[in-house]
Amino acid sequence: MILRVANPIYDSVFKYLVEDLRIAKILISALLKKEVLEVEVRKHEYTNGTRDNISMFRIDFGAKVRESDGSQHLVLIELQKTWLETETLRFRQYLGAQYANPDNIGKEESHEFGIPMVTVYLLGHKVGDIKEPIIYAVHKAYDYYGNEVTEGIPDPFVESLVHDSIIVQIPRLHGRINNKLEKVLSVFDQTHKDKYNRQMLNIDEDNYEDDTDMMYILRRLLAAASDAKLRQDMNVEDEYFTAIENRDTAIMNRDKKIAEQDQYITEQKNQIAEQNNQIAEQNNQIAEHMKTLQATINSLVNRGMSLDEISVVMGKT
């Protein structure tokens, strides 16, 4: 059966989705490819409620994970979502603030250390020519000769200063489901967008009927679709993005016109330069001709011919 659910590409719907800690746990577990025992929303949530010219949704989680060896530890998850391509600097600024946040400092015996951090970027746009929809940028330690250092790694000091990143390119999903994470992220796949209302996705629940976690996510999105406040919030986002698109279109048209004018001016300058080169060449030819003519006259004068005789011979006054 086809379910008509709210589109989590909208900040309001996405926020509603991940505020459910069970769903946050499902998502984070799939992203980390690890067993997540507990998830909590950190005390500071940063969202773009003022709707300035940059749209970014940010939320922080603390996740208790169990490693393959049975050990358990806390990981900070900095989840950031944006649908515009101008956010790199904002990502860096926010990351710097998280490193400086004293709440993200832990203690081990008598030493303080930064809690390991993983940044997750859900992007509504493509990153260059990278074809893979999901990218894991994982740090490693190397010695001077390029050999990977594994003894003593991970180390609290090292983990305090570097972090791993997970980048998801939503437009690259295209109905692709090859693993657990792609299955979870399939609810963001915009190929399911309703033809007449982009606020809704049409998803076949039969594809998920054997997965209780995915059915839970779909039910949450189904509830979001019937929430009047969320629908109003989506309308506000549509108005905002329409204004952004109109602005960007106007800027593109202006830049195109300026580029065309610059090209025309450049072509005119090139034509003028070519004409100047032709005039200069003609002047050079005239000067060379006059030089040859003067040399001929001088030669005839030296032979004893009068100017009148030279004028008759050369046919010149």
Secondary structure, 3 states (H helix, E strand, C coil): CEEEEECCCCHHHHHHHHCCHHHHHHHHHHHHCCEEEEEEECCCCCECCCCCCCCCEEEEEEEEEECCCCCEEEEEEEEEEECCCCCHHHHHHHHHHHHHCHHHEEEECCEEEECCEEEEEEECCCCCCCCCCEEEECCCCECCCCCECCCCCCCHHHHHHCCEEEEEEHHHCCCCCCCHHHHHHHHHCHHHECCCCCCEEEEEHHHHCCCHHHHHHHHHHHHHHCCHHHHHHHHHHHHHHHHHHHHHHHHHHHHHHHHHHHHHHHHHHHHHHHHHHHHHHHHHHHHHHHHHHHHHHHHHHHCCCCHHHHHHHHCCC
